[in-house]
């Protein structure tokens, strides 16, 4: 019975409030991106960001990503095929350098223009690199990234591609670095931390 542990309930309530607040900040940031995109005549991106700032199935993921990666100024982060809103957020709001990659979606190349529109001093442009990359064969050197994340991507890589991508993530991640890998779907919540090869 949850009522038997008032301290646990208080902690849970605090976690929910923190994540809700962060989720709402992502929504507000997305609307800001949308307004700037419309001002730059990028109609599709602008309307998507304003009308549906964060898809409901992403709302809990973005706060978890931000909390678990905890980007700090100077972090070098690899985004493998994820929605691009968090990568722009990490550059502008957390001071990180992000390599935003995708293999198939050419719309990733629209995001640097949004970043430039949002950051008037142009100090962030060299910290947001957009590239086509195959997660199974990344071109980055060993131990290049402090942090790596992938949201709902690895499960779409055919055959043993998910395993190959995980090996590549391990290769490009610095020793002691952090990876956030999200794949759907499970009926119950579970956190799994592993200290061995996956």
CORNOR-V636119 format. One line per field, one symbol per residue. psi: psi as a letter, one per 40 degrees, with the letter a starting at -180 (. if undefined). A space follows every 50 residues. Layout:
psi: ???
This chain:
psi: hdeegddddddddddddddddddddddddddddddddddefgdddddddd dgdhideedddddddddddgiiheihhhhgeiiedddddddddeeihhhh iiddheededddddddddgdefeedeehhhihihdegieiihfdidiiih hfddeehibfdddddddddddehiheihihhhiiiidihhhhhifii.
